[in-house]
């Protein structure tokens, strides 16, 4: 190998390392279950989002489910992009440009303040066991071990596809635990009636919530998601329904999916963190 080629390879490796240097990715075991944490290298404390993977990763086992957002959905490049402060069409895998790209850039008009993303090993079938693991074990562990702001006012939950359905079901059962609830191309069939019954019966439990319902033009769940969003338009919750170009695939997840997720939760949770505390 010539010195010239060696120099090119060294330069390439250096650029690759620097591109990832803003973000730390670590794997942990919490009560024997794998958890992946993605966070800024420095700073904090930050708000936290518990992000659930989709069906394709769930069926491959706990480790694949925990690593889905890093290995399959482009979370690290997305976080680097928003921390850089400027978004390009390439960051969105070429799916977003023109006026929509301008809109996304306007959402990033101020410096991205940072989030900690905690990715648990979510199972295909949502169970009471997993929900207890999340609420009674994972959240307390994260608040003790990670540089996050404690409390539900700076805590979000999110999920893609089937993980989005799980996120909505968990938030429906425990709305008091979260401030923001996000989904990307979520499987929402049958959830509208359950959400409407819950908030109409106990509106005080839900009025603080911000919901993000992201889909794409060629997503098979597009109409169901639109109907779900419309069914909640009278609720006291703040509902955001966004449609971008793309299919129900990994290209969407790595582009609009990961970036929209970060921008939504950062906006809601940092605003909550900056809000003055109410007098007791």
RODO-2510 file (C-alpha; in nm, 4 decimals, decimal comma):
residues 280
     n   res          X          Y          Z
     1     x     0,0000     0,0000     0,0000
     2     x     0,1464     0,3373    -0,1025
     3     x     0,1914     0,6230     0,1429
     4     x    -0,0608     0,8245    -0,0582
     5     x    -0,3309     0,5591    -0,0182
     6     x    -0,2431     0,5212     0,3513
     7     x    -0,2835     0,8969     0,3958
     8     x    -0,6213     0,8898     0,2212
     9     x    -0,7414     0,6063     0,4445
    10     x    -0,6201     0,7841     0,7574
    11     x    -0,7981     1,1020     0,6490
    12     x    -1,1168     0,9068     0,5789
    13     x    -1,1056     0,7365     0,9194
    14     x    -1,0428     1,0707     1,0918
    15     x    -1,3367     1,2343     0,9168
    16     x    -1,5588     0,9376     1,0035
    17     x    -1,4572     0,9541     1,3697
    18     x    -1,5102     1,3297     1,3863
    19     x    -1,8537     1,2944     1,2267
    20     x    -1,9593     1,0697     1,5138
    21     x    -1,7637     1,2395     1,7916
    22     x    -2,0501     1,4590     1,9135
    23     x    -2,2618     1,1598     2,0150
    24     x    -2,1986     0,8761     2,2582
    25     x    -2,3586     0,5309     2,2163
    26     x    -2,3426     0,2865     2,5083
    27     x    -2,5071    -0,0468     2,5870
    28     x    -2,6175    -0,1435     2,9370
    29     x    -2,8019    -0,4216     3,1138
    30     x    -3,0918    -0,3175     3,3337
    31     x    -3,2351    -0,6095     3,5306
    32     x    -3,0803    -0,8400     3,2733
    33     x    -3,2343    -0,6635     2,9725
    34     x    -3,0232    -0,4776     2,7118
    35     x    -3,0633    -0,1016     2,6837
    36     x    -2,8887     0,1292     2,4372
    37     x    -2,8318     0,4934     2,5325
    38     x    -2,7559     0,7679     2,2787
    39     x    -2,6545     1,1058     2,4175
    40     x    -2,4383     1,4112     2,3470
    41     x    -2,0731     1,3609     2,4383
    42     x    -2,0729     1,6603     2,6719
    43     x    -2,3146     1,8796     2,8623
    44     x    -2,6369     1,8080     3,0362
    45     x    -2,8470     1,7322     3,2170
    46     x    -3,0897     1,6753     2,9285
    47     x    -3,4522     1,5742     2,8797
    48     x    -3,4953     1,2056     2,7981
    49     x    -3,6920     1,0103     2,5375
    50     x    -3,7608     0,6369     2,5599
    51     x    -3,7557     0,5210     2,1948
    52     x    -3,9069     0,1892     2,0851
    53     x    -3,8011     0,0034     1,7715
    54     x    -4,0235    -0,1501     1,5048
    55     x    -4,1403    -0,5032     1,4313
    56     x    -3,8430    -0,5935     1,2093
    57     x    -3,6069    -0,5507     1,5031
    58     x    -3,8398    -0,6877     1,7723
    59     x    -3,8625    -1,0282     1,6036
    60     x    -3,4819    -1,0580     1,5900
    61     x    -3,4531    -1,0592     1,9668
    62     x    -3,3816    -0,8274     2,2599
    63     x    -3,0425    -0,7013     2,1418
    64     x    -3,1672    -0,6153     1,7929
    65     x    -3,4705    -0,4391     1,9422
    66     x    -3,2520    -0,2298     2,1722
    67     x    -3,0108    -0,1406     1,8894
    68     x    -3,2765    -0,0685     1,6269
    69     x    -3,2632     0,3113     1,6445
    70     x    -2,8826     0,3074     1,6168
    71     x    -2,8224     0,0252     1,3703
    72     x    -3,1301     0,0536     1,1458
    73     x    -3,2918     0,3980     1,1841
    74     x    -2,9957     0,6358     1,1639
    75     x    -3,0335     0,7961     1,5056
    76     x    -2,6660     0,8901     1,5450
    77     x    -2,6316     1,0720     1,2088
    78     x    -2,9655     1,2423     1,2772
    79     x    -2,8513     1,3652     1,6181
    80     x    -2,5231     1,4867     1,4695
    81     x    -2,7187     1,6747     1,2020
    82     x    -2,9409     1,8608     1,4462
    83     x    -2,6482     1,9337     1,6760
    84     x    -2,4652     2,0762     1,3727
    85     x    -2,7502     2,3258     1,3383
    86     x    -2,8086     2,2953     0,9647
    87     x    -3,0180     2,0370     0,7835
    88     x    -2,9723     1,9333     0,4220
    89     x    -3,1771     1,7157     0,1906
    90     x    -2,9059     1,4505     0,2255
    91     x    -2,9750     1,4363     0,6005
    92     x    -3,3317     1,3374     0,5070
    93     x    -3,2047     1,0661     0,2683
    94     x    -3,3131     1,2886    -0,0219
    95     x    -3,6812     1,2657     0,0750
    96     x    -3,7215     1,6237     0,1991
    97     x    -3,6337     1,9369     0,0030
    98     x    -3,7858     2,2684    -0,1071
    99     x    -4,0392     2,4314     0,1242
   100     x    -4,0580     2,1312     0,3551
   101     x    -3,6822     2,1450     0,4098
   102     x    -3,7146     2,5160     0,4896
   103     x    -3,9859     2,4346     0,7437
   104     x    -3,7623     2,1787     0,9133
   105     x    -3,4732     2,4225     0,9191
   106     x    -3,6990     2,6827     1,0812
   107     x    -3,7819     2,4286     1,3525
   108     x    -3,4073     2,4138     1,4114
   109     x    -3,3780     2,7922     1,4154
   110     x    -3,2040     2,7911     1,7514
   111     x    -2,9238     2,5656     1,8693
   112     x    -3,0352     2,2090     1,9417
   113     x    -3,0131     2,1791     2,3176
   114     x    -2,9714     1,8036     2,3341
   115     x    -3,1604     1,4920     2,4378
   116     x    -3,0756     1,1573     2,5894
   117     x    -3,2402     0,8733     2,3960
   118     x    -3,2914     0,5475     2,5864
   119     x    -3,3720     0,2458     2,3684
   120     x    -3,5040    -0,0603     2,5548
   121     x    -3,5437    -0,4153     2,4270
   122     x    -3,9127    -0,3831     2,3444
   123     x    -4,0972    -0,7108     2,2697
   124     x    -4,3288    -0,7761     1,9754
   125     x    -4,6263    -0,8295     2,2049
   126     x    -4,6671    -0,5470     2,4509
   127     x    -4,7014    -0,6995     2,7948
   128     x    -4,7614    -0,5850     3,1497
   129     x    -4,4153    -0,7229     3,2275
   130     x    -4,2467    -0,4889     2,9803
   131     x    -4,4507    -0,1895     3,0971
   132     x    -4,3477    -0,2620     3,4578
   133     x    -3,9860    -0,2928     3,3438
   134     x    -4,0073     0,0469     3,1768
   135     x    -4,1900     0,2297     3,4534
   136     x    -4,0519     0,0608     3,7662
   137     x    -3,6974    -0,0332     3,6614
   138     x    -3,5730     0,1483     3,3500
   139     x    -3,6940     0,5006     3,4284
   140     x    -3,5535     0,4962     3,7863
   141     x    -3,2247     0,3496     3,6567
   142     x    -3,1945     0,6204     3,3896
   143     x    -3,2651     0,8995     3,6364
   144     x    -2,9940     0,7662     3,8663
   145     x    -2,7250     0,6788     3,6112
   146     x    -2,7675     0,9160     3,3143
   147     x    -2,7291     1,2950     3,2753
   148     x    -3,1028     1,3599     3,2486
   149     x    -3,3449     1,6014     3,4098
   150     x    -3,5640     1,4051     3,6468
   151     x    -3,9417     1,4065     3,6326
   152     x    -4,2236     1,3556     3,3817
   153     x    -4,2171     1,7164     3,2600
   154     x    -3,8958     1,6491     3,0698
   155     x    -3,9660     1,2889     2,9693
   156     x    -4,0963     1,1595     2,6373
   157     x    -4,1780     0,8277     2,4763
   158     x    -4,1578     0,7449     2,1075
   159     x    -4,1800     0,4546     1,8680
   160     x    -4,1691     0,3654     1,5021
   161     x    -4,4289     0,1436     1,3310
   162     x    -4,5319    -0,1245     1,5854
   163     x    -4,3121     0,0537     1,8395
   164     x    -4,5258     0,3623     1,7820
   165     x    -4,8358     0,1630     1,8676
   166     x    -4,6657     0,0393     2,1836
   167     x    -4,5684     0,3970     2,2762
   168     x    -4,9278     0,5140     2,2375
   169     x    -5,0578     0,2249     2,4451
   170     x    -4,8067     0,2883     2,7234
   171     x    -4,8862     0,6604     2,7280
   172     x    -5,2573     0,5805     2,7324
   173     x    -5,2075     0,3664     3,0418
   174     x    -4,9598     0,6030     3,2122
   175     x    -5,0132     0,9562     3,0740
   176     x    -4,8805     1,1071     3,3976
   177     x    -4,5321     0,9703     3,3232
   178     x    -4,4709     1,1662     3,0018
   179     x    -4,4888     1,5140     2,8538
   180     x    -4,4363     1,4207     2,4882
   181     x    -4,5527     1,1163     2,2921
   182     x    -4,4155     1,0674     1,9419
   183     x    -4,4749     0,8137     1,6664
   184     x    -4,3394     0,7503     1,3180
   185     x    -4,5666     0,5541     1,0813
   186     x    -4,7429     0,4006     1,3796
   187     x    -4,9870     0,1141     1,3584
   188     x    -5,2841     0,2919     1,5153
   189     x    -5,5750     0,0697     1,4105
   190     x    -5,8362     0,0590     1,6879
   191     x    -5,6599     0,3080     1,9156
   192     x    -5,8745     0,6137     1,8378
   193     x    -6,1788     0,4981     2,0322
   194     x    -5,9653     0,3992     2,3319
   195     x    -5,7850     0,7339     2,3426
   196     x    -6,1093     0,9284     2,3071
   197     x    -6,2803     0,7346     2,5838
   198     x    -5,9824     0,7897     2,8133
   199     x    -5,9393     1,1647     2,7691
   200     x    -6,3119     1,2358     2,7728
   201     x    -6,3507     1,0374     3,0954
   202     x    -6,0476     1,1916     3,2677
   203     x    -5,9369     1,5025     3,0731
   204     x    -5,7129     1,6254     3,3555
   205     x    -5,4863     1,3241     3,3090
   206     x    -5,4219     1,4020     2,9419
   207     x    -5,4342     1,7802     2,8934
   208     x    -5,0572     1,8232     2,9423
   209     x    -4,9630     1,5830     2,6625
   210     x    -4,8097     1,6718     2,3254
   211     x    -4,8623     1,4059     2,0545
   212     x    -4,6609     1,3820     1,7317
   213     x    -4,8112     1,1652     1,4564
   214     x    -4,5643     1,1432     1,1681
   215     x    -4,6381     0,9498     0,8520
   216     x    -4,5431     0,9586     0,4851
   217     x    -4,7173     0,9829     0,1508
   218     x    -4,6701     0,6134     0,0670
   219     x    -4,7137     0,4721     0,4165
   220     x    -4,9789     0,2031     0,4410
   221     x    -5,0895     0,3535     0,7737
   222     x    -5,1263     0,7056     0,6322
   223     x    -5,5088     0,7196     0,6313
   224     x    -5,5400     0,5450     0,9678
   225     x    -5,2993     0,7961     1,1208
   226     x    -5,4877     1,0889     0,9662
   227     x    -5,8158     0,9522     1,1045
   228     x    -5,6562     0,9018     1,4463
   229     x    -5,5277     1,2601     1,4488
   230     x    -5,8678     1,3921     1,3406
   231     x    -6,0433     1,1910     1,6116
   232     x    -5,8410     1,3780     1,8740
   233     x    -5,8922     1,7311     1,7397
   234     x    -6,1367     1,8189     2,0202
   235     x    -5,9076     1,6932     2,2945
   236     x    -5,7125     1,9233     2,5282
   237     x    -5,3900     1,7629     2,4055
   238     x    -5,1622     1,9300     2,1509
   239     x    -5,1653     1,7182     1,8373
   240     x    -4,9108     1,7494     1,5563
   241     x    -4,9828     1,5514     1,2386
   242     x    -4,7091     1,5644     0,9708
   243     x    -4,6857     1,3917     0,6321
   244     x    -4,3539     1,3740     0,4453
   245     x    -4,2475     1,2000     0,1241
   246     x    -4,1425     0,8372     0,1562
   247     x    -4,2483     0,4765     0,1949
   248     x    -4,2824     0,2616     0,5071
   249     x    -3,9158     0,1621     0,5020
   250     x    -3,5694     0,2177     0,6495
   251     x    -3,4983     0,5112     0,4174
   252     x    -3,7866     0,7013     0,5748
   253     x    -3,6744     0,5976     0,9238
   254     x    -3,3173     0,7193     0,8645
   255     x    -3,4371     1,0456     0,7104
   256     x    -3,7600     1,2161     0,8192
   257     x    -3,8326     0,9614     1,0928
   258     x    -3,5272     1,0110     1,3130
   259     x    -3,4929     1,3859     1,2488
   260     x    -3,8591     1,4668     1,3097
   261     x    -3,8536     1,2613     1,6289
   262     x    -3,5590     1,4565     1,7671
   263     x    -3,6949     1,7986     1,6714
   264     x    -4,0404     1,7291     1,8156
   265     x    -3,9273     1,6062     2,1568
   266     x    -3,6493     1,8627     2,1890
   267     x    -3,8932     2,1467     2,1285
   268     x    -4,1541     2,0225     2,3768
   269     x    -3,9241     1,8975     2,6510
   270     x    -3,6759     2,1836     2,6545
   271     x    -3,9620     2,4312     2,6604
   272     x    -4,0936     2,2436     2,9619
   273     x    -3,7482     2,2461     3,1218
   274     x    -3,7196     2,6247     3,0765
   275     x    -4,0670     2,6973     3,2139
   276     x    -4,0641     2,8557     3,5611
   277     x    -4,1758     2,6256     3,8372
   278     x    -4,5141     2,6917     3,9901
   279     x    -4,5188     2,8215     4,3470
   280     x    -4,6210     2,5630     4,6030
***
